[in-house]
Amino acid sequence: MAGGKVSDEQWSSQWGFLLAAVGFAVGMGNIWRFPYQLGENGGAAFLIVYLVCAFGIGLPLLITEVTMGRRGRASASQSVVNVAEEVGRSRKWGLIGTLGILCAYIILTYYTVLSGWTLDYFVKAARGAFAGADAETTGRMFANLLSNPWVLMFWNTIVHVMIILVIRQGVQSGLERAVKILIPSLLGAIVIMVLYGVFAGDMGATLKFLLEPDFSKLGVGSLMAAIGQAFFSIGIGMGSLIVFGAYMPKDFSIPRSSTYVILMDTGVALLAGFAIFPLVFAYGLSPQGGPGLIFQTLPLAFGQMPGGQLFGSIFFVLLIAAALSSCLGLAEGVTNWLDEHMNIPRKKGVLWVGGTAWVVGIASILGFSVWKDGWEQLGLLYWIPNYMGLDIFDTLDTLAANNLLLIGGCLSAVFFGWMVPKALKLEEINVSDGLFFAFWRFMVRFVIPPVLIVSLVLGISE
């Protein structure tokens, strides 16, 4: 391996790596974003397309990113540079990692704002604020939260303090220890919600919605949504998975670990559907609730059901665990990059990451209220059809999740699929030259790049 600072951090066990990777992948993308994407795109038909994208595109790219990280043994960008230099390619390929870190940072700035919503709604649920609430009340409750920048900034500050306290401790003592608490808590809470849905919700309607596909409801937009959801949910293209790979010992199986991550990530997303939609159907609510499905629709259900205060609290504990685990993974990747490229030690680096992301997050917060009209008049990115009418929060989300992630994934596939010799891939992935390797190599070289390019063009133009 040529040049570059080699990471001296490592996971204590394969279980620690899996919890951290799953914790990063399993987040609000599964609990918040996936259910409303299902609702807006026809349920079971979208689920099938998503599963194809997750295993056909997500798994090969996840293996690619983790492999580049383990071979490069550095930050996201330096890992790619190290691999490029080893095989005689240009150092400029390191821009793949830099783009991923930029994307991770952008997502962190608004993901922490979203995480603040979960803290606020946990307090509301625990205090019984949803009791007897009707649709107008829950809608007004959500609107009042978004229009109150001081409350949003308070919760955003709390989220950033928690991130800083964890990441400054390092990989094993900080990140790994935190996810060992957060992920079991998340899984426990979601199982409780699924069991409650079995007895108190409309599981029959849920099974029909999730298991009986109607492909007439699908369009080009559904395909793009499925690809974007797979990237966002798994965490591809954000650089953090490359960093996680850099911490991976040589005796860990990359294909097996990556498959476990995809299975657990998809499993949690499905469990979220079986936790949420029984309540949606039982109380006559619309599954097409959009981004407000959780924060406007479900509080209405919690306000009407027996034990709603308890189960509402449990549900938002689930959301807090999901949100924080993803925020920690995003912050780890950016902090690692600062340590390596700017020579800023971890404890100072995480302060830079948390502090600047907090400041940028204020723009998203103000964009819900006092800056909303000014942002629309400014017209930044409004010349692109897919950005018309978006506020600051949604603009950042669209830029990162629908555009930058796809560009990063495409570049990773081109670099590792075409520029890196077959022998190095076989050595680092540690598999035989058989059917699995042939499938992975074919997808990375011939399928994923054109699919992502077409999706990116369509996503920008429509």
Order of alpha helices (4+ residues) and beta strands (2+ residues): alpha-alpha-alpha-alpha-alpha-alpha-alpha-alpha-alpha-alpha-alpha-alpha-alpha-alpha-alpha-alpha-alpha-alpha-alpha-alpha-alpha-alpha
